[in-house]
Amino acid sequence: MPKIDRQQYESLLAALQTHEFLRRMVDTLEHYHRLVFHANENVDWNLVRRSAEQILIAEIVTRHKGNFDGIYFALRAMENGGKPWNVAVQDLAGTIHSYFTTPLGIVMRKDLFGDDAVFITPEAYDWIRRHVGASGAQAATEA
């Protein structure tokens, strides 16, 4: 069962589409997907945008308690630290992308979005199966 309900998901998705700083973050996450996975023949390029949106929503929900202004404040803090706005967007998006495309980040996204989770590579589903198998085996030995 997903940990994010449909109403919260749709509200955050609407925010991604209406706030310029969030659109730039999604655009940059999508760019990083294309950059990092360009040589992977198994990528479903039709899912890149949706995956990038879910990655940013996962960041908002997990790190900023569902408040998308947390992304804005993080970008402003980076800017106040001397980074130009566009560099702050690239750096924050890079950090978020790196986190949510690792096996742990993929499992977290699956847990957060349930069956609606979107992944661009079939390898992500292998990582999820391995995690679920390991958790099930551990639970069985503890019982």
N, C-alpha and C positions, 0 to 999 in steps of 0.2 A: 504494500500500500504506500503511495507516495506521501511524502511529508509536506508537500506544498499543495494547497487545495487549488481547484480550478479558478476560483475567483481571484486569489492572490496572483496566480500565474498570469491570468489575463490582464490584471491591473498593471503588473510589472511589464508585461509585453507592450501594453499601450504606452507606458512611460518610455520604453526604449525607442518607440517610434515617434514620440512627440518632443522629446528633449534632445537638443542638439548635442550636448556632451555625451549622452548615452548612445546616440546614433553613431557618433565618432568612435566610441569605444567598441561598439559592435562591428563597425567597418574595419577597425584595426584588428580585432579578434579574427574576423573572417580572413583578412589579409594574412595573418599569422598561420591560420589553418592551411591556406594555399601555399605559403612559403615552406612550412615544416613538412607537409605531407605531399608535396608536389611529385615526388618520385614513387609514391605508393600507388600501385596499379589497382588496389582494391578500394580506393576511396570513392564514395558516392558523392560527387560534387554537387548534386542537387540538394544535399542536406547541410551544406556548409553554413549557410546563413542561419538556419534554425539551430544548429549546434552552437554557433557563436552567440546567439541570443540566449540559449539555455546556460551557457557558461557564465555570461554576465549576470543572469538572474540567480544562478547558484552562488555567485560571489555576493550579490546583494543580500540574499536570504541568509547565507551562512556567516558572513563577516559583518554585515551591517544591519542585521535583524530585520530585513525586509524593507529598510529605508534606503531608497535609491539615492537620496542626498548624500549618503556616505561616500559614494563614488565621487561626487562633486567635491566634497570636502577633502578627500584624499588627493585629488588632482590639484586643488588649490594649495594644499600643504606642500606638495612637490614644487609647485610654481613659486611659492613663498621661499622655498629652499634654494631657489636660483635656476630651476629648470624652466625653459620656455613651455608654454601650454602644450604645443604639439609633441614635445619630447616627453612631457609628463603623461600624456595620453598613450604614447607608444610604450613607455616604461611600465605603466600600470597594466596596460593590456598584455604586455609580454609576461609580466609576473602572474597574472590571472590565467593566461593561456597555459603557461608552463605548469601551473598547479593543477588545473582541471583537465589536462590531457595525460597526466601520469596515471598509472593503474589505480592508485588510491583516489585521485580526483574523479576518475571514471566511475569507480564504485560509488563514490559519494553522490555523483550526479544520478546514477541509477537509483540509489536510495531516495534521493530527493524527488525525482520526477516519475519514478515507477515505470510502468510500461510506456509512458509517453516520452521517456528519455531518448534523445537523438544523438547518435554517434556516427561519424563519417567513415569509420573503418570497422571491418568485421573483427579485427583483433580486439577491439574494445569488449565485444561480447565474450571472447575467450577469457579475458581478464576477469570479467564479472562471474563467469562460470567457475573459474578457479577459486575466486574469493568465496563464493557461496559454498562450494565443495569443501573448502578448508574450514569455514565456519561450522558447517554441518558436522564434519568429522570431529572438530574440537568439542562441540556441544554433546556429541554422543559419548566421547571419552570422559566428560565431566559428569555425566548423569549416573 
